[in-house]
Amino acid sequence: MSVYLPKLKGKRIAIYSNHTSMVQNIHLVDTLVRRGVRIQKIFSPEHGFRGTADAGEKIENLVDKGTGIKIISLYGKKRKPSADDLNDVDILLFDIQDVGARFYTYISSLQEFMEASIEHNKPLIVLDRPNPNGFYVDGPVLDKKFKSFIGMQPVPIIYGMTIGEYAKMLVGEKWLELNATLKKRKLNLTVIPCSNYTHNSKYVLPVKPSPNLPEIQSTYLYPSTCFFEGTALNEGRGTDKPFQIFGHPSLPSHLYTFTPTSREGAKNPKLLNKICYGWNLHGTPQEVLDRVNYRIQLKWLIEAYQLFPQKDSFFLGNGIFFNKLAGNDVLIEQIKDEIPESAIRKSWEPALIRFKQIRKKYLLYKDF
């Protein structure tokens, strides 16, 4: 904190944060308030300031009970702070734990916060945090035709960067979406780096980053099993092992059995209260890492499609959401055509090579 506290002294601060913004078991907001930092307002992302809302659930503005500071949702009626939100603010502060997957929305929140920083001439400080999936790079690189809030930039699903490194890349590659006038402005960006972190680190999150990533096994499997969100299968939401188990009532009954129920963070999961048959990938963190072999696995998606009796209804909504997750409309056709996983992975290689050359320009920590 000694690195960035002097920059906040005597300034009016707006902080973009959630429940992951912890400093030795105390929330950053409380820590800063106790040290005399003047926090004008808090902005909150998907899942809300407390991290309990469902995926995609729109969040209303609130007041933090502990400090009385107003919390403005940037995952409700708007995704960027307005001029009115920032007219009494001197410095913006961003501190949210990322998990290193392109379709995890916090990097999109970061981008739009950076754009607001430029639009309203406010300096931005990003407090970097380790990436639990920062030890490899893999997956299809997004085709900008499939840009959405779950994928805004031409990066692979696993991009192997901390959120601070990613911020530097957005600036350096001129990927921020600004009009011609604003593009001429320079972002006043400061990244406060992590201590004792490298891209070889296997970092276990001390706080679950969102309701459906409750433990490190879910976080490790998420880049591979999140594809099931775009299919008829339940991806483990509504269970105590989201993204570690997945299935559907019409799959063979000799497979693993589970029943999704309503719970915090998954109030209305797919196939609610229906008996599903599928896969259980739960294991120790090391077992999960050994299973995924530091890369995205397609074998479960491929096998599920092959076993699914009604192929035409496997991908939801004609594959629109699945294509946003994949970042292209190629993977869906490869699955349908029963292309081997090895061949699919080979098709990713040219774009991955190009991305890795970009990525290495912005690394703050020793690479894997």
C-alpha positions as a printed Julia matrix, in Angstrom:
368×3 Matrix{Float64}:
   0.0     0.0     0.0
   2.95    2.31    0.51
   3.32    2.46   -3.28
  -0.11    3.91   -4.02
  -1.35    5.51   -0.78
   0.72    8.67   -1.32
  -0.98    9.08   -4.73
  -4.38    9.12   -3.0
  -3.52   11.56   -0.23
  -5.78   14.6    -0.28
  -7.64   13.36   -3.37
 -11.26   12.43   -3.93
 -11.44    8.79   -4.99
 -13.91    6.62   -6.89
 -13.15    2.91   -6.62
 -14.38    0.15   -8.93
 -14.4    -2.95   -6.75
 -16.3    -5.92   -5.37
 -16.0    -8.5    -2.6
 -12.58   -9.66   -3.92
 -10.93   -6.32   -3.13
  -9.34   -7.55    0.08
  -6.24   -6.44    1.96
  -5.31   -9.06    4.57
  -8.94  -10.06    5.21
 -10.17   -6.47    5.3
 -11.96   -4.9     2.34
  -9.94   -2.27    0.5
 -12.71    0.3     0.98
 -12.57   -0.14    4.75
  -8.78   -0.13    4.7
  -8.6     3.13    2.77
 -11.3     4.84    4.85
  -9.44    3.91    8.05
  -6.31    5.49    6.59
  -8.09    8.74    5.87
  -8.59    8.31    2.13
 -11.65   10.18    0.9
 -13.77    7.75   -1.12
 -16.57    9.59   -2.88
 -18.29    6.53   -4.37
 -17.93    2.88   -5.23
 -18.65    1.32   -8.62
 -19.64   -2.34   -8.78
 -19.43   -4.92  -11.64
 -21.35   -8.08  -12.6
 -22.46  -10.05   -9.51
 -22.55   -6.81   -7.52
 -20.4    -5.3    -4.78
 -20.96   -8.31   -2.52
 -20.49  -10.86   -5.33
 -23.74  -12.77   -4.72
 -25.9   -11.91   -7.75
 -26.52  -14.38  -10.56
 -24.55  -14.24  -13.8
 -26.17  -11.61  -16.02
 -28.44  -10.32  -13.24
 -28.85   -6.55  -13.44
 -27.74   -4.77  -10.27
 -29.32   -1.68   -8.71
 -27.51    1.16   -6.94
 -27.0     0.7    -3.2
 -25.34    2.26   -0.16
 -22.5     0.45    1.64
 -23.81   -0.21    5.12
 -20.38   -0.11    6.74
 -19.24    3.27    5.41
 -22.36    4.95    4.05
 -20.67    5.36    0.66
 -22.93    5.22   -2.4
 -22.47    2.14   -4.62
 -23.21    2.77   -8.3
 -23.84   -0.33  -10.4
 -22.03   -0.56  -13.72
 -23.88   -3.76  -14.52
 -27.42   -2.46  -14.59
 -28.74    0.59  -16.4
 -25.23    1.5   -17.58
 -21.73    0.06  -17.85
 -19.69    3.28  -17.66
 -19.65    6.06  -15.08
 -21.25    9.27  -16.3
 -19.92   12.82  -16.12
 -22.21   13.41  -13.13
 -20.76   10.33  -11.41
 -17.25   11.72  -11.76
 -17.65   15.47  -11.35
 -16.55   15.28   -7.69
 -13.77   12.74   -8.26
 -10.03   13.33   -8.76
  -8.7     9.76   -9.22
 -10.21    6.45  -10.34
  -9.08    3.22   -8.68
  -9.71   -0.29  -10.08
  -9.33   -3.39   -7.91
 -11.2    -6.54   -8.98
  -9.92  -10.12   -9.04
  -9.84  -11.6   -12.54
  -9.61  -15.31  -13.44
  -7.93  -14.94  -16.83
 -10.69  -16.17  -19.17
 -11.87  -13.94  -22.01
 -15.56  -14.52  -21.33
 -15.23  -13.54  -17.65
 -16.64  -10.01  -17.79
 -14.26   -8.14  -15.5
 -11.78   -7.4   -18.3
 -14.65   -5.86  -20.26
 -15.53   -3.8   -17.19
 -11.9    -2.73  -16.98
 -11.88   -1.62  -20.62
 -14.99    0.51  -20.25
 -13.66    2.05  -17.03
 -10.43    2.92  -18.85
 -12.43    4.54  -21.63
 -14.39    6.57  -19.07
 -11.09    7.64  -17.51
 -10.03    9.16  -20.84
 -13.46   10.59  -21.66
 -13.61   12.46  -18.34
  -9.91   13.28  -17.92
  -9.43   11.28  -14.72
  -6.18    9.48  -13.79
  -6.6     5.73  -13.28
  -4.75    3.45  -10.88
  -5.09   -0.32  -11.41
  -4.19   -2.47   -8.42
  -2.89   -5.64  -10.01
  -3.68   -9.12   -8.68
  -2.35  -12.57   -9.64
  -4.14  -14.49  -12.37
  -5.03  -18.06  -11.26
  -5.03  -19.09  -14.94
  -2.01  -16.96  -15.83
   0.4   -19.85  -16.45
  -0.63  -20.67  -20.05
  -2.17  -19.22  -23.22
  -4.75  -21.21  -25.19
  -7.99  -21.27  -27.14
  -9.37  -19.6   -30.26
  -8.57  -15.91  -30.69
 -11.74  -13.83  -30.9
 -12.92  -12.69  -34.32
 -14.1    -9.09  -33.81
 -17.33   -9.93  -35.68
 -18.31  -11.78  -32.49
 -17.46   -8.95  -30.11
 -19.69   -8.75  -27.03
 -19.36   -7.99  -23.32
 -18.08  -11.58  -22.88
 -15.34  -10.94  -25.42
 -14.35   -7.48  -26.61
 -10.83   -7.96  -27.98
  -8.91  -10.31  -30.34
  -7.42  -12.38  -27.55
  -7.63  -16.13  -26.89
  -9.91  -17.58  -24.24
  -6.9   -17.93  -21.93
  -4.62  -14.92  -22.46
  -2.1   -15.52  -19.66
  -1.94  -11.96  -18.35
  -2.81  -10.21  -15.12
  -5.45   -7.52  -15.25
  -2.7    -4.89  -15.01
  -0.82   -6.37  -17.97
  -4.08   -6.55  -19.89
  -4.73   -2.86  -19.2
  -1.3    -1.97  -20.6
  -2.05   -4.04  -23.7
  -5.36   -2.25  -24.29
  -3.47    1.05  -24.3
  -0.41   -0.12  -26.22
  -2.39   -1.82  -28.99
  -4.83    1.11  -29.21
  -7.77   -1.22  -28.59
  -9.79    1.2   -26.45
 -12.94    2.27  -28.26
 -12.84    6.03  -28.49
 -13.85    8.67  -31.01
 -11.22   10.44  -33.08
 -10.87   13.33  -30.63
 -10.5    11.13  -27.56
  -7.97    8.88  -29.28
  -5.58   11.83  -29.2
  -5.71   11.96  -25.4
  -3.23    9.97  -23.36
  -4.56    7.82  -20.56
  -2.94    8.66  -17.23
  -2.58    5.01  -16.17
  -0.64    3.62  -13.23
  -0.45   -0.13  -12.63
   0.58   -1.12   -9.1
   2.28   -4.52   -9.58
   1.98   -7.64   -7.42
   4.82   -8.79   -5.21
   6.29  -12.3    -5.45
   4.26  -13.29   -8.52
   5.41  -14.84  -11.81
   3.51  -16.54  -14.6
   4.72  -19.85  -13.24
   2.87  -19.19   -9.98
  -0.08  -21.44   -9.15
  -2.19  -18.93   -7.26
  -5.16  -20.17   -5.24
  -7.69  -17.39   -4.75
  -8.37  -16.5    -1.1
 -11.9   -15.31   -1.96
 -14.23  -16.85   -4.54
 -14.3   -14.36   -7.44
 -17.98  -14.98   -8.26
 -20.78  -17.21   -6.97
 -20.2   -20.03   -9.45
 -16.43  -20.23   -9.06
 -16.45  -21.29   -5.39
 -13.12  -23.13   -5.4
  -9.95  -23.37   -7.46
 -11.09  -26.57   -9.23
 -14.0   -24.63  -10.79
 -11.62  -21.83  -11.77
  -9.21  -24.25  -13.47
 -12.0   -26.03  -15.38
 -13.99  -22.91  -16.24
 -12.14  -22.13  -19.52
 -13.06  -25.61  -20.82
 -16.53  -26.16  -19.36
 -17.97  -22.66  -19.78
 -18.73  -23.7   -23.37
 -21.67  -25.64  -21.92
 -23.37  -22.33  -21.12
 -24.11  -22.12  -24.85
 -25.62  -25.61  -24.96
 -28.7   -27.4   -23.63
 -26.62  -28.94  -20.83
 -26.53  -27.6   -17.31
 -22.94  -26.49  -16.57
 -23.13  -27.18  -12.84
 -24.95  -24.0   -11.84
 -27.38  -24.86   -9.09
 -24.95  -27.37   -7.56
 -22.02  -27.07   -5.16
 -19.59  -27.92   -8.0
 -20.32  -25.42  -10.83
 -18.2   -25.92  -13.94
 -16.94  -29.19  -12.46
 -20.09  -31.14  -13.3
 -22.36  -30.88  -16.32
 -25.12  -32.9   -17.92
 -28.65  -33.21  -19.28
 -31.7   -35.44  -18.65
 -31.51  -36.97  -22.14
 -27.93  -38.21  -21.85
 -27.31  -41.9   -20.96
 -28.49  -42.72  -17.45
 -25.33  -44.66  -16.57
 -23.43  -41.36  -16.39
 -22.97  -39.25  -13.25
 -26.31  -38.11  -11.8
 -27.11  -34.69  -10.31
 -30.06  -32.31   -9.93
 -29.67  -28.51  -10.21
 -31.53  -26.58   -7.51
 -32.14  -22.89   -6.8
 -29.46  -21.31   -4.61
 -27.59  -18.04   -4.11
 -25.86  -17.06   -7.34
 -27.99  -19.53   -9.35
 -31.61  -18.75   -8.57
 -32.95  -20.26  -11.78
 -30.31  -22.55  -13.29
 -30.84  -24.46  -16.49
 -32.84  -27.69  -15.98
 -33.93  -26.6   -12.51
 -34.99  -29.58  -10.33
 -34.49  -32.03  -13.22
 -32.34  -35.14  -12.89
 -29.34  -34.77  -15.19
 -26.8   -37.32  -16.39
 -23.31  -36.3   -17.33
 -19.79  -35.81  -16.01
 -18.18  -35.1   -12.64
 -14.65  -33.7   -12.97
 -14.24  -32.81   -9.32
 -10.89  -33.63   -7.77
  -8.05  -32.04   -5.87
  -6.58  -28.91   -7.47
  -3.55  -30.89   -8.65
  -5.73  -33.66  -10.1
  -7.7   -31.07  -12.01
  -4.51  -29.42  -13.31
  -3.14  -32.81  -14.36
  -6.42  -33.54  -16.16
  -6.55  -30.27  -18.08
  -2.81  -30.4   -18.79
  -2.46  -26.59  -18.78
  -4.75  -26.19  -21.76
  -8.39  -25.92  -22.76
 -10.0   -29.33  -23.19
 -12.67  -29.93  -25.83
 -13.08  -33.67  -25.29
 -16.04  -33.28  -22.91
 -17.87  -30.94  -25.3
 -17.2   -33.27  -28.21
 -18.34  -36.36  -26.3
 -21.46  -34.63  -24.98
 -22.46  -33.59  -28.5
 -21.89  -37.08  -29.84
 -24.02  -38.64  -27.07
 -26.8   -36.05  -27.23
 -29.82  -37.6   -29.0
 -31.27  -34.4   -30.49
 -28.32  -32.76  -32.23
 -30.4   -29.87  -33.58
 -31.17  -28.68  -30.04
 -27.72  -29.18  -28.49
 -26.61  -25.56  -29.14
 -29.0   -22.97  -27.74
 -30.55  -20.3   -29.97
 -28.93  -21.51  -33.19
 -25.53  -21.26  -31.53
 -25.55  -17.47  -31.11
 -24.38  -17.49  -27.48
 -22.0   -20.4   -28.04
 -20.34  -18.44  -30.86
 -19.86  -15.46  -28.54
 -18.16  -17.75  -26.01
 -15.96  -19.28  -28.7
 -15.33  -15.91  -30.34
 -16.1   -17.31  -33.78
 -18.6   -19.41  -35.74
 -15.98  -21.98  -36.71
 -15.81  -24.07  -33.54
 -19.51  -24.9   -33.63
 -19.18  -26.28  -37.15
 -16.05  -28.22  -36.2
 -17.98  -29.87  -33.35
 -20.93  -30.66  -35.62
 -18.61  -32.1   -38.27
 -16.89  -34.28  -35.62
 -13.47  -32.81  -36.36
 -10.89  -34.35  -33.97
  -9.79  -32.19  -31.05
  -6.18  -32.29  -32.28
  -7.22  -30.79  -35.63
  -9.34  -28.12  -33.96
  -6.44  -27.14  -31.74
  -4.14  -26.95  -34.76
  -6.52  -24.48  -36.39
  -5.98  -22.13  -33.44
  -2.19  -22.04  -33.75
  -1.56  -19.22  -36.29
  -3.64  -16.68  -34.36
  -2.21  -17.86  -31.03
   1.33  -17.32  -32.29
   0.46  -13.76  -33.33
  -1.2   -13.03  -29.99
   1.75  -14.36  -27.99
   4.01  -11.9   -29.81
   1.71   -9.05  -28.76
   1.33  -10.34  -25.2
   5.02  -10.48  -24.39
   5.39   -6.71  -24.97
   3.25   -5.95  -21.92
   4.31   -8.51  -19.33
   5.2    -7.15  -15.9
   6.24  -10.51  -14.44
   8.58  -13.35  -15.4
   6.91  -15.54  -18.04
   6.26  -19.26  -17.88
